[in-house]
Amino acid sequence: MFSTMLSKNSNKKPTEKLFNFYQDSSLSRMINFLNEAVVVIDANGTIEMLNSTSASLLGIEKDKLLGHNLLELVIDDTGKLQTYVIESLDAGQQGLISSPPMEVNLQADKGNKTQVCVEMSISTLPEAFSSANTLYLCILRDLTLHKAEYGSLLHKANTDYLTGLANRHRFAEYLDKQWDVCEQDDVPLSIIFIDIDHFKDFNDQYGHIAGDRCLKRIGETISLSLPNRDTLAARYGGEEFALVLPRCSAQTAQLLAIRIKRHISQLSTRQFALSQESELTVSMGVATQMENRYSSKEGLLNAADTLLYQAKSQGRDQICFL
Ligand SMILES: Nc1nc2c(ncn2[C@@H]2O[C@H](COP(=O)(O)OP(=O)(O)OP(=O)(O)O)[C@@H](O)[C@H]2O)c(=O)[nH]1
């Protein structure tokens, strides 16, 4: 599999087996003791030495890698990384270099993994190790675990734990971005606020656990009612939800609000494992930025909030919009 990968990328044969020369060198013996994945390349990127840790990182036997070009293993459609590595190597010919670490995807052959994400740093080896040719030490650090952990932390930082919707932080970030798009492209942007009516009474009557189940179910109902992937639904506060609707006119936002309200009203309290049937209603405020109606995103948010409180003060269970 690895040879197929390489032959796809290059018609070149492995370069003259200079690596045989280095195989028993003290450097080669030394890197084999290291826990870090280390690859030694020449100025063209040809792999002259590597240790077992790097071979196992890529899931490719050492002998198959020796003599091949490290750049052929780099996966980068733009070619920017290859250029960067080549430039670093060229610079290394002029003097000692130590490139800042960069994130690279390398071809691999590990079970069902055909690539591995690593942080690569390149430094020139002192002449004493290099004989006639300049050699470079590439240290590869596996980022797979780090990336998975980062992804999971990012998800947690942006998500409301109870409902799985976006949290307020993510809401603010997304609104910022969409406000800029709305200003630049002169397209509408709508906000919907949704607040459960008399939720304190619900909690008092059925308890907080049932209250949590109710919030979760309403979150799911909102999610399932969203028109497209650009719409962001967030839990804005305790029993309040908020939606950002990019490129969405006032009329479309109002129709969506009506749909969500209908779907929520179809939820029966029996679904929250309660014996008694009682009505669950929400109040909503809908505001749209169009024709520069608001001078800031805060103005837009205030408008949606004021409309929500108008809906509450007019008797709840209704939608207010301009
Ligand atoms: N179960 C549960 N309750 C919550 C959570 N967050 C906030 N609440 C409750 O939501 C209720 C909100 O009460 P209020 O702000 O008085 O609003 P309300 O009773 O819905 O009345 P109106 O909004 O005026 O219709 C409080 O009882 C909070 O304890 C939560 O995560 N879980």
The ligand as a MOL file (V3000), in Angstrom:
LIG
                    3D

  0  0  0     0  0            999 V3000
M  V30 BEGIN CTAB
M  V30 COUNTS 32 34 0 0 0
M  V30 BEGIN ATOM
M  V30 1 N -35.0220 22.5340 35.7120 0
M  V30 2 C -34.3250 23.6140 35.4100 0
M  V30 3 N -34.8270 24.8350 35.6600 0
M  V30 4 C -34.1110 25.9200 35.3030 0
M  V30 5 C -32.8600 25.8310 34.6840 0
M  V30 6 N -32.4240 27.0860 34.4520 0
M  V30 7 C -33.3400 27.9370 34.9270 0
M  V30 8 N -34.4040 27.2460 35.4280 0
M  V30 9 C -35.6020 27.7380 36.0850 0
M  V30 10 O -36.3540 28.5530 35.2110 0
M  V30 11 C -37.2250 29.3430 36.0170 0
M  V30 12 C -37.3360 30.7190 35.4090 0
M  V30 13 O -38.2390 31.4510 36.1930 0
M  V30 14 P -38.6640 32.9130 35.8270 0
M  V30 15 O -37.4960 33.7100 35.3380 0
M  V30 16 O -39.4170 33.4390 36.9940 0
M  V30 17 O -39.5960 32.7760 34.5720 0
M  V30 18 P -40.9550 31.9770 34.3690 0
M  V30 19 O -41.4230 31.2950 35.5840 0
M  V30 20 O -40.7400 31.1060 33.1640 0
M  V30 21 O -41.9540 33.1110 34.0150 0
M  V30 22 P -42.1070 33.9280 32.6650 0
M  V30 23 O -40.7950 33.8160 31.9150 0
M  V30 24 O -42.3790 35.3200 33.0920 0
M  V30 25 O -43.2220 33.3150 31.9370 0
M  V30 26 C -36.6400 29.3560 37.4200 0
M  V30 27 O -37.4700 28.6120 38.2680 0
M  V30 28 C -35.3000 28.6490 37.2640 0
M  V30 29 O -34.9580 27.8690 38.3840 0
M  V30 30 C -32.3410 24.5220 34.4440 0
M  V30 31 O -31.2490 24.3320 33.9130 0
M  V30 32 N -33.0990 23.4530 34.8160 0
M  V30 END ATOM
M  V30 BEGIN BOND
M  V30 1 1 1 2
M  V30 2 2 2 3
M  V30 3 1 2 32
M  V30 4 1 3 4
M  V30 5 2 4 5
M  V30 6 1 4 8
M  V30 7 1 5 6
M  V30 8 1 5 30
M  V30 9 2 6 7
M  V30 10 1 7 8
M  V30 11 1 8 9
M  V30 12 1 9 10
M  V30 13 1 9 28
M  V30 14 1 10 11
M  V30 15 1 11 12
M  V30 16 1 11 26
M  V30 17 1 12 13
M  V30 18 1 13 14
M  V30 19 2 14 15
M  V30 20 1 14 16
M  V30 21 1 14 17
M  V30 22 1 17 18
M  V30 23 2 18 19
M  V30 24 1 18 20
M  V30 25 1 18 21
M  V30 26 1 21 22
M  V30 27 2 22 23
M  V30 28 1 22 24
M  V30 29 1 22 25
M  V30 30 1 26 27
M  V30 31 1 26 28
M  V30 32 1 28 29
M  V30 33 2 30 31
M  V30 34 1 30 32
M  V30 END BOND
M  V30 END CTAB
M  END
